[in-house]
């Protein structure tokens, strides 16, 4: 099977809004995105096979959808809290590294076949100390993954939250390839207690290619994440976020995510309208 040209996913020249989906049946799952009123999406995919890639390409063409990024994590446990998360998530913990690196490479290959321009992942609680042995090992591992993606013409998006914005900037510079960018999850910066979302955007905006629109609050229990809220009931300054994106001529995708609602049609459409109204007023 010949690979899909990534140039098909051209920027529209303006900010777009999208959703997250799990793809098991491309025809049904991608039709639902269109039925919900969206044209852009990020996705987790059940299997990286040529047949699945062909079905995704066909469904995207049929429903005029644009892939933003492939979400690619695993195998092994990912425990989403501040106590067990550092030892289970991404490539920072040593266990599962071999399998996870191979999975990332398989995902990069799949991106090329299925038309995804980028691969997105939580890569772990990146240490703030640049001399920490886990940081040095992580940089070395990510150089290999990044170069593999670069040769394939695929970008890599770091999902934010588990490290401070400054640590993420240092990480991108230390890896050093030209295909490293950021999916800024504004809610995660609050949930993990690593930064203020608007300030984080100011720090990271040079590398931000997409955002997760999610709301929340800072942790009150240091062992757990903060509380998630539907937009705009949490502490994320969405008027400020959208205004800053517009000021900086952001042409990427704002992807709506709310795990509390399981991304229901009503929530997605209500939130899209809210964000579009903010964009009109900015």
C-alpha atoms as an extended CHARMM CRD file, in Angstrom:
* protein
*
       282  EXT
         1         1  UNK       CA              0.0000000000        0.0000000000        0.0000000000  PROA      1               0.0000000000
         2         2  UNK       CA              1.4160000000        3.3800000000       -0.9350000000  PROA      2               0.0000000000
         3         3  UNK       CA              1.5340000000        5.9870000000        1.7770000000  PROA      3               0.0000000000
         4         4  UNK       CA             -0.7990000000        8.9960000000        1.8750000000  PROA      4               0.0000000000
         5         5  UNK       CA              0.8140000000       12.3470000000        1.2310000000  PROA      5               0.0000000000
         6         6  UNK       CA              0.7550000000       14.3820000000        4.4130000000  PROA      6               0.0000000000
         7         7  UNK       CA              0.3970000000       17.4820000000        2.2650000000  PROA      7               0.0000000000
         8         8  UNK       CA             -3.2810000000       16.5710000000        1.9110000000  PROA      8               0.0000000000
         9         9  UNK       CA             -3.7960000000       17.8880000000        5.4550000000  PROA      9               0.0000000000
        10        10  UNK       CA             -3.2320000000       21.5190000000        4.6150000000  PROA      10              0.0000000000
        11        11  UNK       CA             -3.8840000000       24.3390000000        7.0380000000  PROA      11              0.0000000000
        12        12  UNK       CA             -7.1170000000       26.2260000000        6.4140000000  PROA      12              0.0000000000
        13        13  UNK       CA             -5.3770000000       29.4640000000        7.3660000000  PROA      13              0.0000000000
        14        14  UNK       CA             -7.6040000000       29.8800000000       10.4160000000  PROA      14              0.0000000000
        15        15  UNK       CA             -8.2360000000       28.3120000000       13.8010000000  PROA      15              0.0000000000
        16        16  UNK       CA            -10.3280000000       25.1550000000       13.6430000000  PROA      16              0.0000000000
        17        17  UNK       CA            -12.2390000000       23.1030000000       16.2070000000  PROA      17              0.0000000000
        18        18  UNK       CA            -12.1550000000       19.3230000000       16.5240000000  PROA      18              0.0000000000
        19        19  UNK       CA            -12.8810000000       16.3110000000       18.6980000000  PROA      19              0.0000000000
        20        20  UNK       CA            -11.1850000000       13.1790000000       20.0110000000  PROA      20              0.0000000000
        21        21  UNK       CA            -12.4090000000        9.7490000000       18.9640000000  PROA      21              0.0000000000
        22        22  UNK       CA            -11.5510000000        6.0780000000       19.2790000000  PROA      22              0.0000000000
        23        23  UNK       CA            -11.5180000000        4.3820000000       15.8860000000  PROA      23              0.0000000000
        24        24  UNK       CA            -12.5800000000        0.7630000000       15.7700000000  PROA      24              0.0000000000
        25        25  UNK       CA            -14.9490000000        0.9870000000       12.8320000000  PROA      25              0.0000000000
        26        26  UNK       CA            -13.7690000000        3.9260000000       10.6660000000  PROA      26              0.0000000000
        27        27  UNK       CA            -16.9900000000        4.2500000000        8.6770000000  PROA      27              0.0000000000
        28        28  UNK       CA            -19.1840000000        4.5000000000       11.7880000000  PROA      28              0.0000000000
        29        29  UNK       CA            -16.7930000000        6.3640000000       14.0570000000  PROA      29              0.0000000000
        30        30  UNK       CA            -15.8010000000        9.0300000000       11.5280000000  PROA      30              0.0000000000
        31        31  UNK       CA            -19.3450000000        9.5310000000       10.2850000000  PROA      31              0.0000000000
        32        32  UNK       CA            -20.2780000000       10.3500000000       13.8690000000  PROA      32              0.0000000000
        33        33  UNK       CA            -17.7110000000       13.1610000000       13.9200000000  PROA      33              0.0000000000
        34        34  UNK       CA            -19.3740000000       14.7120000000       10.8810000000  PROA      34              0.0000000000
        35        35  UNK       CA            -22.8220000000       14.1960000000       12.3940000000  PROA      35              0.0000000000
        36        36  UNK       CA            -21.6530000000       16.0740000000       15.4860000000  PROA      36              0.0000000000
        37        37  UNK       CA            -20.7290000000       19.0470000000       13.2750000000  PROA      37              0.0000000000
        38        38  UNK       CA            -16.9240000000       18.7570000000       13.2200000000  PROA      38              0.0000000000
        39        39  UNK       CA            -14.3930000000       18.4800000000       10.4070000000  PROA      39              0.0000000000
        40        40  UNK       CA            -11.1870000000       17.8250000000       12.3910000000  PROA      40              0.0000000000
        41        41  UNK       CA            -10.2210000000       15.0780000000       14.8290000000  PROA      41              0.0000000000
        42        42  UNK       CA             -7.5350000000       13.3610000000       16.8560000000  PROA      42              0.0000000000
        43        43  UNK       CA             -7.8710000000        9.6170000000       17.2690000000  PROA      43              0.0000000000
        44        44  UNK       CA             -6.7520000000        6.5170000000       19.0520000000  PROA      44              0.0000000000
        45        45  UNK       CA             -6.8770000000        3.5470000000       16.6730000000  PROA      45              0.0000000000
        46        46  UNK       CA             -7.5560000000       -0.0470000000       17.6800000000  PROA      46              0.0000000000
        47        47  UNK       CA             -5.0370000000       -1.6250000000       15.2940000000  PROA      47              0.0000000000
        48        48  UNK       CA             -2.2080000000       -0.4470000000       13.0710000000  PROA      48              0.0000000000
        49        49  UNK       CA             -2.8980000000       -2.4750000000        9.9310000000  PROA      49              0.0000000000
        50        50  UNK       CA             -2.9050000000       -1.5800000000        6.2160000000  PROA      50              0.0000000000
        51        51  UNK       CA             -6.6070000000       -2.4440000000        6.0890000000  PROA      51              0.0000000000
        52        52  UNK       CA             -7.4100000000       -0.0250000000        8.9310000000  PROA      52              0.0000000000
        53        53  UNK       CA             -5.3450000000        2.6970000000        7.2620000000  PROA      53              0.0000000000
        54        54  UNK       CA             -7.2120000000        2.2240000000        3.9750000000  PROA      54              0.0000000000
        55        55  UNK       CA            -10.5770000000        2.4380000000        5.7330000000  PROA      55              0.0000000000
        56        56  UNK       CA             -9.5820000000        5.6310000000        7.5780000000  PROA      56              0.0000000000
        57        57  UNK       CA             -8.3580000000        7.2670000000        4.3680000000  PROA      57              0.0000000000
        58        58  UNK       CA            -11.5830000000        6.3250000000        2.5850000000  PROA      58              0.0000000000
        59        59  UNK       CA            -13.8570000000        7.5460000000        5.4050000000  PROA      59              0.0000000000
        60        60  UNK       CA            -11.9710000000       10.8450000000        5.7310000000  PROA      60              0.0000000000
        61        61  UNK       CA            -12.3670000000       11.4280000000        2.0130000000  PROA      61              0.0000000000
        62        62  UNK       CA            -16.0540000000       10.4830000000        2.0860000000  PROA      62              0.0000000000
        63        63  UNK       CA            -16.9170000000       12.7520000000        5.0250000000  PROA      63              0.0000000000
        64        64  UNK       CA            -14.3630000000       15.5040000000        4.2330000000  PROA      64              0.0000000000
        65        65  UNK       CA            -12.5450000000       15.1390000000        7.5420000000  PROA      65              0.0000000000
        66        66  UNK       CA             -9.0290000000       16.2390000000        8.4620000000  PROA      66              0.0000000000
        67        67  UNK       CA             -6.7820000000       14.2370000000       10.7820000000  PROA      67              0.0000000000
        68        68  UNK       CA             -4.9800000000       16.3550000000       13.3860000000  PROA      68              0.0000000000
        69        69  UNK       CA             -2.9300000000       13.6790000000       15.1590000000  PROA      69              0.0000000000
        70        70  UNK       CA             -2.8050000000        9.9880000000       16.0480000000  PROA      70              0.0000000000
        71        71  UNK       CA             -2.8780000000        9.4170000000       19.8190000000  PROA      71              0.0000000000
        72        72  UNK       CA             -0.3750000000        6.6570000000       20.5230000000  PROA      72              0.0000000000
        73        73  UNK       CA              0.4240000000        5.3310000000       23.9980000000  PROA      73              0.0000000000
        74        74  UNK       CA              1.1310000000        1.9910000000       25.6390000000  PROA      74              0.0000000000
        75        75  UNK       CA              1.5520000000       -0.8870000000       26.1040000000  PROA      75              0.0000000000
        76        76  UNK       CA              1.4910000000       -1.4670000000       29.8400000000  PROA      76              0.0000000000
        77        77  UNK       CA             -0.2580000000        0.4680000000       32.6260000000  PROA      77              0.0000000000
        78        78  UNK       CA             -0.6690000000        4.2410000000       32.6600000000  PROA      78              0.0000000000
        79        79  UNK       CA             -1.8360000000        5.3770000000       36.0970000000  PROA      79              0.0000000000
        80        80  UNK       CA             -3.1590000000        8.9210000000       35.9440000000  PROA      80              0.0000000000
        81        81  UNK       CA             -2.1730000000       10.3940000000       39.2860000000  PROA      81              0.0000000000
        82        82  UNK       CA              0.8270000000       12.1290000000       40.8450000000  PROA      82              0.0000000000
        83        83  UNK       CA              2.0870000000        9.1790000000       42.9020000000  PROA      83              0.0000000000
        84        84  UNK       CA              2.1000000000        6.2150000000       40.5120000000  PROA      84              0.0000000000
        85        85  UNK       CA              2.0560000000        8.2140000000       37.2850000000  PROA      85              0.0000000000
        86        86  UNK       CA              5.7940000000        9.0310000000       37.3280000000  PROA      86              0.0000000000
        87        87  UNK       CA              6.6650000000        5.3220000000       37.4250000000  PROA      87              0.0000000000
        88        88  UNK       CA              4.1360000000        4.1440000000       34.8300000000  PROA      88              0.0000000000
        89        89  UNK       CA              3.5520000000        6.8000000000       32.1540000000  PROA      89              0.0000000000
        90        90  UNK       CA              5.5170000000        7.1920000000       28.9260000000  PROA      90              0.0000000000
        91        91  UNK       CA              9.2160000000        6.6200000000       28.3250000000  PROA      91              0.0000000000
        92        92  UNK       CA             10.6150000000        8.1570000000       31.5160000000  PROA      92              0.0000000000
        93        93  UNK       CA             10.1500000000        4.9960000000       33.6430000000  PROA      93              0.0000000000
        94        94  UNK       CA             12.5030000000        2.2450000000       32.4730000000  PROA      94              0.0000000000
        95        95  UNK       CA              9.9290000000       -0.5520000000       32.5210000000  PROA      95              0.0000000000
        96        96  UNK       CA              8.1490000000       -1.1170000000       29.1800000000  PROA      96              0.0000000000
        97        97  UNK       CA             10.5090000000        1.2290000000       27.2950000000  PROA      97              0.0000000000
        98        98  UNK       CA             11.4130000000       -1.3190000000       24.6310000000  PROA      98              0.0000000000
        99        99  UNK       CA              7.7800000000       -2.1860000000       23.8960000000  PROA      99              0.0000000000
       100       100  UNK       CA              6.6590000000        1.4360000000       23.9890000000  PROA      100             0.0000000000
       101       101  UNK       CA              9.3600000000        2.6380000000       21.6250000000  PROA      101             0.0000000000
       102       102  UNK       CA              8.3780000000       -0.0560000000       19.1510000000  PROA      102             0.0000000000
       103       103  UNK       CA              4.7150000000        0.9270000000       19.5340000000  PROA      103             0.0000000000
       104       104  UNK       CA              5.5910000000        4.5610000000       18.8200000000  PROA      104             0.0000000000
       105       105  UNK       CA              7.4970000000        3.5430000000       15.6940000000  PROA      105             0.0000000000
       106       106  UNK       CA              4.5670000000        1.3960000000       14.5840000000  PROA      106             0.0000000000
       107       107  UNK       CA              2.3380000000        4.4160000000       15.1680000000  PROA      107             0.0000000000
       108       108  UNK       CA              4.6110000000        6.6250000000       13.0880000000  PROA      108             0.0000000000
       109       109  UNK       CA              4.4610000000        4.1200000000       10.2390000000  PROA      109             0.0000000000
       110       110  UNK       CA              0.6780000000        4.0370000000       10.5750000000  PROA      110             0.0000000000
       111       111  UNK       CA              0.4760000000        7.8460000000       10.4900000000  PROA      111             0.0000000000
       112       112  UNK       CA              2.1840000000        7.8040000000        7.1140000000  PROA      112             0.0000000000
       113       113  UNK       CA             -0.1850000000        5.1690000000        5.7540000000  PROA      113             0.0000000000
       114       114  UNK       CA             -3.4010000000        6.6370000000        7.1570000000  PROA      114             0.0000000000
       115       115  UNK       CA             -2.7680000000       10.3370000000        6.5290000000  PROA      115             0.0000000000
       116       116  UNK       CA             -2.1410000000       11.5560000000       10.0690000000  PROA      116             0.0000000000
       117       117  UNK       CA              0.4360000000       14.3810000000        9.9800000000  PROA      117             0.0000000000
       118       118  UNK       CA              1.4810000000       13.9070000000       13.6060000000  PROA      118             0.0000000000
       119       119  UNK       CA              1.7340000000       11.4370000000       16.4710000000  PROA      119             0.0000000000
       120       120  UNK       CA              0.6300000000       12.6180000000       19.9250000000  PROA      120             0.0000000000
       121       121  UNK       CA              1.4820000000       11.0980000000       23.2930000000  PROA      121             0.0000000000
       122       122  UNK       CA              2.0340000000       11.6290000000       26.9790000000  PROA      122             0.0000000000
       123       123  UNK       CA              5.7460000000       10.8770000000       27.1760000000  PROA      123             0.0000000000
       124       124  UNK       CA              5.9310000000       10.8680000000       30.9680000000  PROA      124             0.0000000000
       125       125  UNK       CA              6.7730000000       12.9900000000       33.9860000000  PROA      125             0.0000000000
       126       126  UNK       CA              9.9000000000       14.5510000000       32.4670000000  PROA      126             0.0000000000
       127       127  UNK       CA             12.3620000000       15.4240000000       35.2850000000  PROA      127             0.0000000000
       128       128  UNK       CA             12.9970000000       19.1280000000       35.8500000000  PROA      128             0.0000000000
       129       129  UNK       CA             16.6700000000       18.4730000000       36.6160000000  PROA      129             0.0000000000
       130       130  UNK       CA             18.5390000000       18.2900000000       33.2710000000  PROA      130             0.0000000000
       131       131  UNK       CA             21.2870000000       16.2400000000       34.9530000000  PROA      131             0.0000000000
       132       132  UNK       CA             18.8830000000       13.6450000000       36.3110000000  PROA      132             0.0000000000
       133       133  UNK       CA             19.8300000000       10.2530000000       34.8400000000  PROA      133             0.0000000000
       134       134  UNK       CA             16.1990000000        9.6080000000       33.8610000000  PROA      134             0.0000000000
       135       135  UNK       CA             16.1350000000       12.9230000000       31.9820000000  PROA      135             0.0000000000
       136       136  UNK       CA             19.3380000000       12.0950000000       30.1250000000  PROA      136             0.0000000000
       137       137  UNK       CA             18.0730000000        8.6230000000       29.2430000000  PROA      137             0.0000000000
       138       138  UNK       CA             14.7430000000       10.0670000000       28.0900000000  PROA      138             0.0000000000
       139       139  UNK       CA             16.4160000000       12.6020000000       25.8000000000  PROA      139             0.0000000000
       140       140  UNK       CA             18.5170000000        9.8810000000       24.2150000000  PROA      140             0.0000000000
       141       141  UNK       CA             15.4960000000        7.6370000000       23.6580000000  PROA      141             0.0000000000
       142       142  UNK       CA             13.4070000000       10.4630000000       22.2320000000  PROA      142             0.0000000000
       143       143  UNK       CA             16.1490000000       11.4110000000       19.8030000000  PROA      143             0.0000000000
       144       144  UNK       CA             15.8000000000        7.9700000000       18.2640000000  PROA      144             0.0000000000
       145       145  UNK       CA             12.0100000000        8.2200000000       18.0560000000  PROA      145             0.0000000000
       146       146  UNK       CA             12.1200000000       11.7840000000       16.7360000000  PROA      146             0.0000000000
       147       147  UNK       CA             14.6190000000       10.9610000000       14.0050000000  PROA      147             0.0000000000
       148       148  UNK       CA             12.5300000000        7.9490000000       12.9850000000  PROA      148             0.0000000000
       149       149  UNK       CA              9.4860000000       10.2220000000       12.6680000000  PROA      149             0.0000000000
       150       150  UNK       CA             11.4630000000       12.8970000000       10.8340000000  PROA      150             0.0000000000
       151       151  UNK       CA             12.5110000000       10.4240000000        8.1500000000  PROA      151             0.0000000000
       152       152  UNK       CA              8.8640000000        9.4500000000        7.7280000000  PROA      152             0.0000000000
       153       153  UNK       CA              7.7250000000       13.0790000000        7.4440000000  PROA      153             0.0000000000
       154       154  UNK       CA              5.7230000000       12.8680000000       10.6750000000  PROA      154             0.0000000000
       155       155  UNK       CA              5.6230000000       15.4300000000       13.4880000000  PROA      155             0.0000000000
       156       156  UNK       CA              5.5750000000       14.5110000000       17.1730000000  PROA      156             0.0000000000
       157       157  UNK       CA              3.2940000000       16.3640000000       19.5830000000  PROA      157             0.0000000000
       158       158  UNK       CA              4.0770000000       16.3870000000       23.3060000000  PROA      158             0.0000000000
       159       159  UNK       CA              0.8880000000       16.3940000000       25.3830000000  PROA      159             0.0000000000
       160       160  UNK       CA              1.3710000000       18.8280000000       28.2520000000  PROA      160             0.0000000000
       161       161  UNK       CA              0.6430000000       18.5590000000       31.9290000000  PROA      161             0.0000000000
       162       162  UNK       CA              3.0740000000       16.2450000000       33.6500000000  PROA      162             0.0000000000
       163       163  UNK       CA              6.0210000000       18.6150000000       33.4360000000  PROA      163             0.0000000000
       164       164  UNK       CA              6.3750000000       22.3670000000       33.7440000000  PROA      164             0.0000000000
       165       165  UNK       CA              6.3400000000       24.4310000000       30.5490000000  PROA      165             0.0000000000
       166       166  UNK       CA             10.0000000000       25.3700000000       31.0620000000  PROA      166             0.0000000000
       167       167  UNK       CA             10.9960000000       21.7090000000       31.3750000000  PROA      167             0.0000000000
       168       168  UNK       CA              9.1280000000       20.9020000000       28.1650000000  PROA      168             0.0000000000
       169       169  UNK       CA             10.8510000000       23.7260000000       26.3060000000  PROA      169             0.0000000000
       170       170  UNK       CA             14.2430000000       22.4760000000       27.4760000000  PROA      170             0.0000000000
       171       171  UNK       CA             13.3230000000       18.9460000000       26.4250000000  PROA      171             0.0000000000
       172       172  UNK       CA             12.4020000000       19.9950000000       22.8890000000  PROA      172             0.0000000000
       173       173  UNK       CA             15.6400000000       21.9380000000       22.5090000000  PROA      173             0.0000000000
       174       174  UNK       CA             17.7570000000       19.1090000000       23.9210000000  PROA      174             0.0000000000
       175       175  UNK       CA             16.2390000000       16.5260000000       21.5700000000  PROA      175             0.0000000000
       176       176  UNK       CA             16.8900000000       18.9790000000       18.7970000000  PROA      176             0.0000000000
       177       177  UNK       CA             14.9440000000       17.7230000000       15.7770000000  PROA      177             0.0000000000
       178       178  UNK       CA             12.7480000000       20.0420000000       13.7160000000  PROA      178             0.0000000000
       179       179  UNK       CA              9.5850000000       17.9470000000       13.9730000000  PROA      179             0.0000000000
       180       180  UNK       CA              8.8190000000       18.3870000000       17.6800000000  PROA      180             0.0000000000
       181       181  UNK       CA              5.7410000000       20.3680000000       18.6620000000  PROA      181             0.0000000000
       182       182  UNK       CA              3.1740000000       20.6360000000       21.4610000000  PROA      182             0.0000000000
       183       183  UNK       CA             -0.4370000000       19.6860000000       22.0090000000  PROA      183             0.0000000000
       184       184  UNK       CA             -1.2230000000       22.1050000000       24.8180000000  PROA      184             0.0000000000
       185       185  UNK       CA             -3.8000000000       20.5800000000       27.1490000000  PROA      185             0.0000000000
       186       186  UNK       CA             -4.7980000000       23.6720000000       29.0660000000  PROA      186             0.0000000000
       187       187  UNK       CA             -6.7690000000       21.6400000000       31.5940000000  PROA      187             0.0000000000
       188       188  UNK       CA             -3.8740000000       19.3130000000       32.3410000000  PROA      188             0.0000000000
       189       189  UNK       CA             -1.6410000000       22.1790000000       33.4580000000  PROA      189             0.0000000000
       190       190  UNK       CA             -4.1590000000       22.7850000000       36.2280000000  PROA      190             0.0000000000
       191       191  UNK       CA             -4.9820000000       19.1430000000       36.9710000000  PROA      191             0.0000000000
       192       192  UNK       CA             -1.3040000000       18.2650000000       37.4570000000  PROA      192             0.0000000000
       193       193  UNK       CA             -0.5240000000       21.5630000000       39.1840000000  PROA      193             0.0000000000
       194       194  UNK       CA              2.3460000000       22.3640000000       36.8170000000  PROA      194             0.0000000000
       195       195  UNK       CA              1.3230000000       25.7740000000       35.5320000000  PROA      195             0.0000000000
       196       196  UNK       CA             -1.2460000000       28.4160000000       34.7500000000  PROA      196             0.0000000000
       197       197  UNK       CA             -2.7530000000       27.6260000000       31.3180000000  PROA      197             0.0000000000
       198       198  UNK       CA             -2.5720000000       31.1610000000       29.9050000000  PROA      198             0.0000000000
       199       199  UNK       CA              0.9970000000       31.6570000000       31.0950000000  PROA      199             0.0000000000
       200       200  UNK       CA              1.8620000000       28.1980000000       29.7630000000  PROA      200             0.0000000000
       201       201  UNK       CA              0.5450000000       29.1850000000       26.3430000000  PROA      201             0.0000000000
       202       202  UNK       CA              2.6540000000       32.3420000000       26.4090000000  PROA      202             0.0000000000
       203       203  UNK       CA              5.7480000000       30.2610000000       27.1700000000  PROA      203             0.0000000000
       204       204  UNK       CA              5.0850000000       27.4510000000       24.7040000000  PROA      204             0.0000000000
       205       205  UNK       CA              3.2040000000       29.1340000000       21.8370000000  PROA      205             0.0000000000
       206       206  UNK       CA              6.1220000000       28.9150000000       19.4180000000  PROA      206             0.0000000000
       207       207  UNK       CA              5.6780000000       25.1260000000       19.4100000000  PROA      207             0.0000000000
       208       208  UNK       CA              1.9120000000       24.7830000000       19.9470000000  PROA      208             0.0000000000
       209       209  UNK       CA              0.2260000000       23.1250000000       16.9530000000  PROA      209             0.0000000000
       210       210  UNK       CA             -2.9760000000       21.9460000000       18.6640000000  PROA      210             0.0000000000
       211       211  UNK       CA             -4.7780000000       22.2990000000       21.9890000000  PROA      211             0.0000000000
       212       212  UNK       CA             -7.0320000000       20.1840000000       24.1350000000  PROA      212             0.0000000000
       213       213  UNK       CA             -9.9090000000       22.3370000000       25.3400000000  PROA      213             0.0000000000
       214       214  UNK       CA            -10.4740000000       20.9130000000       28.8170000000  PROA      214             0.0000000000
       215       215  UNK       CA            -11.2900000000       22.6310000000       32.0820000000  PROA      215             0.0000000000
       216       216  UNK       CA            -10.3440000000       21.9240000000       35.6800000000  PROA      216             0.0000000000
       217       217  UNK       CA             -8.7990000000       23.1360000000       38.8990000000  PROA      217             0.0000000000
       218       218  UNK       CA             -5.5380000000       22.6890000000       40.7800000000  PROA      218             0.0000000000
       219       219  UNK       CA             -5.0370000000       19.6270000000       43.0280000000  PROA      219             0.0000000000
       220       220  UNK       CA             -6.0090000000       19.9020000000       46.6710000000  PROA      220             0.0000000000
       221       221  UNK       CA             -4.6410000000       16.4310000000       47.4850000000  PROA      221             0.0000000000
       222       222  UNK       CA             -0.9760000000       16.2320000000       46.3910000000  PROA      222             0.0000000000
       223       223  UNK       CA             -1.3360000000       12.5170000000       45.6830000000  PROA      223             0.0000000000
       224       224  UNK       CA             -4.1270000000       13.0130000000       43.1620000000  PROA      224             0.0000000000
       225       225  UNK       CA             -4.8680000000       15.1510000000       40.1390000000  PROA      225             0.0000000000
       226       226  UNK       CA             -7.0670000000       18.2040000000       40.3770000000  PROA      226             0.0000000000
       227       227  UNK       CA            -10.7600000000       18.1010000000       39.6090000000  PROA      227             0.0000000000
       228       228  UNK       CA            -11.9900000000       18.2560000000       36.0280000000  PROA      228             0.0000000000
       229       229  UNK       CA            -14.9630000000       20.4590000000       35.1240000000  PROA      229             0.0000000000
       230       230  UNK       CA            -17.0190000000       21.0060000000       31.9990000000  PROA      230             0.0000000000
       231       231  UNK       CA            -16.0140000000       24.1380000000       30.0600000000  PROA      231             0.0000000000
       232       232  UNK       CA            -16.3170000000       26.9210000000       31.2760000000  PROA      232             0.0000000000
       233       233  UNK       CA            -16.9530000000       25.8710000000       34.8910000000  PROA      233             0.0000000000
       234       234  UNK       CA            -13.2950000000       25.4310000000       35.9140000000  PROA      234             0.0000000000
       235       235  UNK       CA            -10.3440000000       27.7860000000       36.3040000000  PROA      235             0.0000000000
       236       236  UNK       CA             -9.0440000000       27.8460000000       32.7030000000  PROA      236             0.0000000000
       237       237  UNK       CA             -9.2530000000       31.3840000000       31.2720000000  PROA      237             0.0000000000
       238       238  UNK       CA            -10.7270000000       30.4220000000       27.9100000000  PROA      238             0.0000000000
       239       239  UNK       CA            -11.4440000000       34.0220000000       26.8380000000  PROA      239             0.0000000000
       240       240  UNK       CA             -7.7650000000       34.7700000000       27.4340000000  PROA      240             0.0000000000
       241       241  UNK       CA             -6.6130000000       31.5620000000       25.7140000000  PROA      241             0.0000000000
       242       242  UNK       CA             -8.6980000000       32.1570000000       22.5750000000  PROA      242             0.0000000000
       243       243  UNK       CA             -7.7300000000       35.8390000000       22.4680000000  PROA      243             0.0000000000
       244       244  UNK       CA             -4.0160000000       35.0310000000       22.6810000000  PROA      244             0.0000000000
       245       245  UNK       CA             -4.3520000000       32.3600000000       19.9930000000  PROA      245             0.0000000000
       246       246  UNK       CA             -6.0930000000       34.8410000000       17.7050000000  PROA      246             0.0000000000
       247       247  UNK       CA             -3.5100000000       37.5290000000       18.4140000000  PROA      247             0.0000000000
       248       248  UNK       CA             -0.7120000000       35.1500000000       17.4390000000  PROA      248             0.0000000000
       249       249  UNK       CA             -2.5160000000       34.0320000000       14.2350000000  PROA      249             0.0000000000
       250       250  UNK       CA             -2.8420000000       30.4450000000       15.4370000000  PROA      250             0.0000000000
       251       251  UNK       CA             -3.9760000000       28.2050000000       12.5640000000  PROA      251             0.0000000000
       252       252  UNK       CA             -4.0360000000       24.8920000000       14.4020000000  PROA      252             0.0000000000
       253       253  UNK       CA             -6.9050000000       22.9540000000       15.9270000000  PROA      253             0.0000000000
       254       254  UNK       CA             -8.6180000000       23.3870000000       19.2950000000  PROA      254             0.0000000000
       255       255  UNK       CA             -9.7370000000       19.8520000000       20.1560000000  PROA      255             0.0000000000
       256       256  UNK       CA            -12.5680000000       19.5920000000       22.6850000000  PROA      256             0.0000000000
       257       257  UNK       CA            -12.0120000000       16.9950000000       25.3970000000  PROA      257             0.0000000000
       258       258  UNK       CA            -14.1310000000       16.2630000000       28.4410000000  PROA      258             0.0000000000
       259       259  UNK       CA            -13.7610000000       12.8630000000       30.0220000000  PROA      259             0.0000000000
       260       260  UNK       CA            -16.6330000000       13.5480000000       32.4100000000  PROA      260             0.0000000000
       261       261  UNK       CA            -19.1700000000       13.7220000000       29.5950000000  PROA      261             0.0000000000
       262       262  UNK       CA            -17.4940000000       11.0250000000       27.4660000000  PROA      262             0.0000000000
       263       263  UNK       CA            -17.5780000000       13.6790000000       24.7350000000  PROA      263             0.0000000000
       264       264  UNK       CA            -21.3440000000       13.5860000000       24.3170000000  PROA      264             0.0000000000
       265       265  UNK       CA            -22.9000000000       15.2650000000       21.3090000000  PROA      265             0.0000000000
       266       266  UNK       CA            -24.6880000000       17.8530000000       23.4520000000  PROA      266             0.0000000000
       267       267  UNK       CA            -21.5270000000       18.8300000000       25.3370000000  PROA      267             0.0000000000
       268       268  UNK       CA            -19.3760000000       18.9700000000       22.2160000000  PROA      268             0.0000000000
       269       269  UNK       CA            -21.8110000000       21.1380000000       20.2800000000  PROA      269             0.0000000000
       270       270  UNK       CA            -22.4500000000       23.4570000000       23.2460000000  PROA      270             0.0000000000
       271       271  UNK       CA            -18.7200000000       23.8700000000       23.8860000000  PROA      271             0.0000000000
       272       272  UNK       CA            -17.9150000000       24.4200000000       20.2100000000  PROA      272             0.0000000000
       273       273  UNK       CA            -20.4790000000       27.2200000000       20.0960000000  PROA      273             0.0000000000
       274       274  UNK       CA            -19.0310000000       28.7520000000       23.2790000000  PROA      274             0.0000000000
       275       275  UNK       CA            -15.4850000000       28.7170000000       21.8860000000  PROA      275             0.0000000000
       276       276  UNK       CA            -16.5830000000       30.0430000000       18.4980000000  PROA      276             0.0000000000
       277       277  UNK       CA            -18.3410000000       32.9310000000       20.2290000000  PROA      277             0.0000000000
       278       278  UNK       CA            -15.1390000000       33.7240000000       22.1280000000  PROA      278             0.0000000000
       279       279  UNK       CA            -13.2380000000       33.7000000000       18.8400000000  PROA      279             0.0000000000
       280       280  UNK       CA            -15.7410000000       36.1050000000       17.2650000000  PROA      280             0.0000000000
       281       281  UNK       CA            -15.3860000000       38.4930000000       20.2090000000  PROA      281             0.0000000000
       282       282  UNK       CA            -11.5890000000       38.3060000000       20.4730000000  PROA      282             0.0000000000
